[in-house]
Amino acid sequence: MSSVPQSRPWDVHRLPSAEGKTFLITGGNAGIGYFAAEQLAATGAVVVLGSRDPAKAEAAMGSIRSRVPGARVRHLRLDLADLSSLKTAVAGLDVGRLDAVVHNAGVALDAPPRRETEDGHELMFGTNHLGHFALTQWLAPLLSAASAGRVVTVGSFAARSERLDLGDLQSTQDYRPKRTYGRSKLAQMCFGFELDRRLRAAGSTVLSVVAHPGGALDSLTPSRPPVCETSRGERLRALPCALLVQGKAAGAWPVVRAVLDPEVRGGQLWGPRVFGLRGAPRREPVPSHMADPGVAAGLWAASQELAGTDARLGFR
């Protein structure tokens, strides 16, 4: 009898080598983005932190280098709220190919008033969704040049309870910060699934995958001074919450798996194993409202017009 070799179970603490690969993480200087960068740097890859703040990026790179000997990390100045700057920013990558981009950076406002980007877009929708939508166009040739490029979009558990209003994508008629944030993340996730459908239809080798961190609290996050600091008291007070949620280091696990795992396929959703809130990463069913082709087509057309992008986003 012959046996079929089994791939070893995914281990968040024993990641496969990514020597020779290059990954870009937007918002890689803080939060989920920082911990994804730290974990990916340990694989031997070149990790580029996309950030509009050079000082914060420098602090993040210093922290990663102190924990990952020989880490190859660099900074790319990137402002997703300024759509006109993105083409120039991508040129600054100065690479022949990009193996993955993690669309992670985001703005979350807790209270009014409604704010806009310099381009006149509502700040959360304009940064979280439109910025990444436009960035994808400029990265498309580099991702296509990789043998199996990936676009990993970081969504949010908050998007599950929201629905897009195609007639008011920028919350001009009814602005509620938490709802507007949830809808901006839902727009990102819808984009990620629709992008994969279009990539498959075009015969592209690039994959589009969506991941989310579940419930990721600052108080359960390991300290990485000066990037983030959690006191002993904060951690102790948050321990009961650890039954349901986790810190941001663990929240990065689904994102890292979506970047690295050769068994991941385009159009998939990855999140934490326990109720979608905590634990090791696993594949999840895609909620129907995130994969609705009619809503996705409407969102795509509106995004294309607002961001001024090519309909095919330049993939081949």
C-alpha positions in Angstrom: 0.0 0.0 0.0 1.2 3.5 -0.8 0.6 6.4 1.5 -0.1 10.0 0.5 2.3 12.3 2.3 0.4 14.7 4.6 1.4 18.3 5.0 2.2 19.1 8.6 -0.5 21.1 10.5 -0.1 24.8 10.4 1.9 26.0 13.4 1.8 29.8 14.1 5.1 29.4 16.0 6.9 27.5 13.2 6.3 29.4 10.0 7.7 28.3 6.6 10.7 30.0 5.1 10.0 32.9 2.8 13.6 33.7 2.0 13.8 35.7 -1.2 10.3 37.0 -1.0 9.1 40.6 -0.5 6.0 41.6 1.4 4.4 45.1 1.8 2.2 45.7 4.8 0.2 49.0 4.9 0.1 50.3 8.4 2.9 48.0 9.4 4.1 50.3 12.1 1.3 49.6 14.6 -1.4 47.2 15.7 -2.1 44.1 13.7 0.1 45.4 10.9 3.1 45.6 13.2 2.7 42.0 14.6 2.2 40.7 11.0 5.4 42.4 10.0 7.3 41.0 13.0 6.1 37.4 12.3 6.8 37.6 8.6 10.3 39.1 9.2 11.2 35.9 11.0 10.6 33.9 7.8 13.6 35.6 6.1 11.5 37.7 3.8 12.0 41.4 3.1 9.2 43.2 4.9 8.3 46.7 3.8 6.3 48.8 6.3 4.0 51.2 4.5 3.5 54.2 6.8 3.0 57.9 6.4 4.9 58.6 9.6 8.7 57.9 9.2 9.3 58.2 13.0 6.8 55.6 13.9 8.0 53.3 11.1 11.6 53.7 12.4 10.5 52.7 15.9 8.6 49.7 14.5 11.7 48.6 12.5 13.9 49.0 15.5 11.5 46.8 17.6 11.4 44.1 14.9 15.2 44.0 14.6 15.6 43.7 18.3 13.4 40.6 18.3 14.3 39.0 14.9 18.1 38.8 14.4 18.9 39.6 10.8 15.4 40.9 10.1 15.2 42.7 6.7 12.7 45.5 7.1 12.4 48.8 5.4 10.0 51.7 5.3 7.9 53.0 2.4 6.3 56.4 2.9 2.6 55.8 2.1 -0.4 57.9 2.7 -3.6 56.1 1.6 -5.7 59.2 2.3 -3.9 61.0 -0.6 -4.8 59.1 -3.7 -2.6 61.2 -6.0 0.5 60.2 -4.0 0.2 56.5 -4.4 1.8 56.0 -7.9 4.9 57.9 -6.7 5.0 55.9 -3.5 4.9 52.6 -5.3 7.7 53.7 -7.5 9.7 54.1 -4.3 9.5 50.3 -3.6 12.2 49.9 -6.2 11.6 46.1 -6.6 11.1 43.9 -9.7 8.3 42.0 -8.1 6.1 41.9 -5.0 5.1 38.5 -3.5 2.3 39.9 -1.4 0.7 43.1 -0.2 -1.3 43.2 3.1 -4.0 45.8 2.9 -4.1 46.5 6.6 -3.8 50.2 7.4 -7.0 51.8 8.6 -8.6 54.8 10.3 -11.3 54.3 13.0 -13.1 57.4 14.5 -15.2 57.0 17.6 -17.1 60.3 17.5 -18.4 63.0 15.1 -17.8 65.2 13.3 -17.6 63.6 9.9 -14.1 64.2 8.4 -12.8 64.1 4.8 -9.5 63.4 3.1 -7.9 66.0 1.0 -9.6 64.4 -2.0 -13.0 65.1 -0.5 -13.8 61.5 0.5 -15.2 60.5 3.9 -12.0 59.8 5.9 -12.7 56.1 6.9 -14.1 55.0 3.6 -11.6 57.1 1.7 -8.6 55.7 3.6 -9.6 52.1 4.5 -11.3 51.2 1.2 -10.6 53.7 -1.6 -6.9 54.1 -0.7 -6.3 50.3 -0.9 -8.5 50.1 -4.1 -6.3 52.7 -5.8 -3.0 51.2 -4.4 -3.9 47.9 -5.9 -3.8 49.3 -9.4 -0.2 50.6 -9.0 1.0 47.4 -7.4 -0.6 45.1 -10.0 2.4 44.9 -12.3 4.7 44.0 -9.4 2.2 41.4 -8.0 1.8 39.9 -11.5 5.6 39.6 -11.9 5.7 37.2 -8.8 5.2 33.5 -9.4 2.1 33.5 -7.1 1.4 37.1 -5.9 -1.2 37.6 -3.2 -3.4 40.5 -2.2 -4.4 40.0 1.4 -7.2 42.3 2.6 -7.6 42.7 6.4 -11.3 42.9 7.2 -13.0 43.2 10.6 -15.5 41.1 12.6 -17.5 44.4 12.8 -18.3 44.0 9.1 -20.5 41.0 9.7 -23.4 43.1 11.1 -23.2 45.9 8.5 -24.6 46.2 5.0 -23.4 48.6 2.3 -25.6 51.4 1.2 -24.5 52.0 -2.4 -26.5 55.2 -2.5 -24.5 56.6 0.5 -21.1 55.0 0.5 -19.5 58.1 2.0 -22.1 58.6 4.8 -23.1 62.1 3.6 -26.7 61.5 4.5 -26.4 59.6 7.8 -23.0 59.6 9.5 -22.5 57.4 12.5 -18.8 56.7 13.2 -18.9 53.1 14.3 -21.3 52.2 11.5 -19.3 54.1 9.0 -16.1 52.3 10.1 -17.9 48.9 9.9 -19.1 49.7 6.4 -15.6 50.8 5.3 -14.3 47.4 6.4 -17.1 45.6 4.7 -16.3 47.5 1.5 -12.7 46.3 1.8 -13.8 42.7 2.2 -16.3 42.9 -0.6 -13.5 44.3 -2.8 -11.2 41.4 -1.8 -13.7 38.8 -2.9 -14.7 40.6 -6.1 -11.0 41.1 -6.9 -10.4 37.4 -6.8 -13.4 36.7 -9.1 -12.0 39.1 -11.6 -8.5 37.7 -11.3 -9.8 34.2 -12.0 -11.8 35.4 -15.0 -8.6 37.1 -16.4 -6.5 33.9 -15.9 -4.2 35.8 -13.5 -1.8 33.9 -11.2 -2.4 36.5 -8.4 -4.6 35.5 -5.5 -6.9 37.7 -3.5 -7.6 36.5 0.1 -9.4 38.1 2.9 -8.5 37.7 6.6 -9.7 39.2 9.9 -8.1 39.3 13.4 -11.2 38.5 15.4 -11.4 40.3 18.7 -8.0 41.8 19.3 -7.6 44.0 22.4 -4.7 46.3 23.2 -4.8 45.1 26.9 -4.1 41.5 25.8 -1.3 42.5 23.4 2.3 41.8 24.4 4.4 45.0 24.9 6.7 46.2 22.2 8.0 49.5 23.5 7.9 52.1 22.1 5.4 50.7 19.5 2.9 49.6 22.1 3.1 49.1 25.9 0.8 47.1 28.1 1.2 47.3 31.9 1.0 44.3 34.1 -2.2 45.7 35.7 -3.9 46.1 32.3 -3.0 42.5 31.4 -4.3 41.2 34.7 -7.6 43.1 34.4 -8.1 41.8 30.9 -7.5 38.2 31.7 -11.3 37.3 31.9 -11.7 38.7 28.4 -9.1 36.2 27.1 -11.8 33.5 27.2 -13.4 35.2 24.2 -10.9 37.5 22.6 -7.1 37.8 22.2 -4.3 40.3 21.7 -3.0 41.8 18.5 -0.1 39.4 18.2 -2.5 36.5 17.9 -4.8 38.6 15.8 -2.1 38.8 13.2 -2.1 35.0 12.8 -4.8 34.7 10.1 -3.2 37.5 8.1 0.2 35.8 8.2 -1.3 32.4 7.2 -3.1 34.1 4.3 0.3 35.4 3.1 2.3 32.3 3.6 0.3 29.1 3.5 0.7 27.4 0.0 -2.7 25.7 0.6 -4.6 29.0 0.8 -6.7 29.7 -2.3 -8.1 32.9 -3.7 -11.5 34.0 -2.6 -11.1 32.4 0.8 -11.8 34.1 4.2 -9.5 33.3 7.2 -10.0 34.2 10.8 -9.5 32.8 14.4 -10.7 29.3 15.1 -12.9 30.0 18.3 -16.2 31.7 17.3 -14.2 33.8 14.8 -12.8 35.8 17.8 -9.7 34.0 19.1 -7.4 31.1 18.5 -5.3 29.6 15.7 -6.3 30.6 12.1 -8.8 28.6 10.1 -10.8 29.0 6.9 -14.3 30.4 7.4 -17.4 30.4 5.3 -17.8 33.7 3.4 -21.0 35.5 4.6 -23.4 36.0 1.7 -23.6 39.7 2.0 -19.8 40.0 1.5 -19.9 38.0 -1.7 -23.1 39.4 -3.3 -22.1 39.9 -7.0 -24.6 42.7 -7.5 -23.4 44.7 -4.5 -19.8 44.0 -5.4 -20.3 45.2 -9.0 -21.9 48.4 -7.7 -19.2 49.0 -5.2 -16.5 48.3 -7.8 -18.0 50.8 -10.3 -18.4 53.5 -7.7 -14.8 52.9 -6.4 -13.4 53.1 -9.8 -15.0 56.4 -10.5 -14.1 57.9 -7.1 -10.5 56.7 -7.1 -10.0 57.3 -10.9 -8.6 53.8 -11.5 -8.6 51.4 -14.5 -11.5 49.0 -14.5 -9.2 45.9 -14.6 -6.7 47.4 -12.1 -3.8 46.5 -14.4 -3.5 42.8 -13.6 -2.4 40.3 -16.2 
